[in-house]
């Protein structure tokens, strides 16, 4: 029996050791205080119906502090690319929803024209995104206005504004399953309303229509509105090679190149452009200098 037992140990020990090495270990995301989702750990292919925590394995979160002390957290670039590849799904297989309910009070301000210049002290800088106003004269709405995820995806960046933060305020970026990034800026603070929605943090899995926060006026604005950016890696690659875009970045101060595209262009922004153009005042072909 001892001989047989010894032979079994020689056979089983390597197998057990190998199996132990294959057990997933804690990743950077598990070591940080971000919400975890109790879903079955199932590897995802692009045809899968939902994103699972397994798709976050091995991803790393980094922090960044801007020049006024505002801290943001995000996945590093290699992690973002890994996540993008893991969760990707074609537009035709996805459902999209408006980031804000289409009510009579919702409209696109003329000042939200993509690349409209606006005063910044003695300078002017490009406005790289789309402003969606939700109340007359851009005043604080009596009731909080909900912002929703426009498509399934994962939060890849989170910034909570300080009271003295004059940059972009409360902000999150969603990496959609379509490979595009959706940025939501100037969101409300907890003290702005009696009811409150916690901003989703890095690694939060979102489904289209789930709440992201309330429209606010945090950051460099006194107007209550949502500043929406749609960004793609393809656009960023072109921007980085373009003299025109480099000059834009130098003039913009805060709005550095991130692959911003025209949110109302179906060609660049995809299906969300069709939904946004239904807002009162929305123009499918808006004025702008696109190169």
Helices and strands as residue ranges (DSSP letters): H 2-22, G 28-31, G 53-56, E 61-65, E 71-75, H 77-87, G 91-93, E 107-108, G 110-112, E 117-120, E 123-126, E 130-133, G 136-138, E 146-148, E 153-159, E 170-176, E 181-187, G 190-192, E 205-206, E 211-214, E 225-231, H 233-240, H 243-252, E 260-261, H 266-269, H 272-276
